[in-house]
Amino acid sequence: MFPKISPQGKLLSVLMVSIGMLMSDPLSVTGMIIALSGMLIWSFIINFDFSGVGRIIVKILILLVPFFLTVWVLKFVFRGEYSTGSALLTLKIPSVILFRGLLATMVNVTVISKMSPVELNTAVMDLPLPPIVKEILASVIFNLRNLRIETMRILKAVQLRGSNKISIYRIIINIPAVWLPRVIIRSHRSTDAMNVRGIDSLNVRFRKSECSVYSNVCIFTGFIFMACSVIFGVVR
Amino acid sequence: MTGLKVVFEEVNVFSGLDSVQILRNVNFSISNGEKICLMGLNGSGKTTVLSTMAGLWKYDGKIEIGSLPLTIGNLKKIRESIGYLFNVPEDQLLFTSVEEDVALSLMKKSMSEKEIHLKVSEILSLLGISNLNAADIHELSHGQKQKVALAGAMICKPPLLCLDEPSSALDPVSKRKLIDMLSENNNSTIICATNDIEFADGFASRKILMENGSVLSDDISTMELKKHWKLD
């Protein structure tokens, strides 16, 4: 039903929508309407996949709810409106952080985590950024994935070999001593491979992905939403 | 017959950290287009010979690749003529998609997109992995990674092919295919480090036996090798 969106279309629109979310003003009715309607329209255009969103929201809430603890700190640290204001007023800052953080993180996590590494790499390489920045981003993504896989392997070995409490304890104690040299040796060998294969840049591609009209619509919607949030924020 | 001549004369290599000698007075000569196997048990120095050839170790003695002595000044030119397979294939896979990784050496030759795509498809199908064209490198099995790395090393038909344990993760069918590919390759000098006697017999015209970092025999027969390793 929905046309395919190019990887850079997805990434660019996600970035703009998240900036829009971070600039939104949940304390005013207009700000709230802009944020929610923007989110709805954009999620329809990008054919947002809502599966697993519940779990992601719970995780983000676990991350952001502790900000409400700052209410008590703010009361002690600051004088003026925080110390003398109503309970509702003191909840203002953490509520804004929660609203903005929840929407922006949800948009990012749900879309980017569902992009395949090949898609993400293509998206980064096609971003309108200086080559050096794209290369750094691409190698960060590639090496983070290497690290994750290396760590998963070690954890699987721990699961299999740690048959009793004592051996699990001994293995866990030794993990840093095993993990770090493995990662260092791995990166050393990869550097050797880069030298032998004559690569001084990962920014080598022979096929560029095409940005379809629908992808441009998606980017444009993201841009409009970002612009509305920024303009409304500034005017206010 | 093309390919590069390789000469090792009194080559010694010491490990950087504790100065342990890992290659001792290594001497051998490989003619243009010759296909040889470096045979040896684990830790005998096969990988070090190959990586020294690719300029990854400092050495004492004399190494010549083609007509060029292996020096820092000539390293770039020499590396351009080497197709290298590392013994841990995933270390040399540096791109997220199979197609891009295999195409690397062709991209450096500034070929057209269409030509590159054709050549990549051709080599992947020769190795029986054409279905992996758009696959994510990280999702492949060890054997598949080895095939992708092999494809990357062989795609531009380099004059010198250094293969470190190329058959270690391959299934019997893929191993047979690789033997056929190496036998039919008349463009390259092939130096292969392995301890798989059956694989070596499949394509190599000569086997060099290594032990404790030294060359024990410059041309050993399968029977003598089996006797030496007490396999009979």
Interface residues (C-beta under 8 A of the other chain):
Chain A: S116 P117 V118 L120 N121 I141 F142 R145 N146 I149 R186 R189 S190 D192 A193 M194 N195 V196 R197 G198 I199 L202 V204 R205 F206 R207
Chain B: S51 A54 G55 L56 K76 R79 E80 I82 Y84 F86 V88 D91 Q92 L94 F95 T96 S97 E99 E100 A103 L104 S105 L106 M107 K108 E113 I116 H117 A134 D136 H138 G152
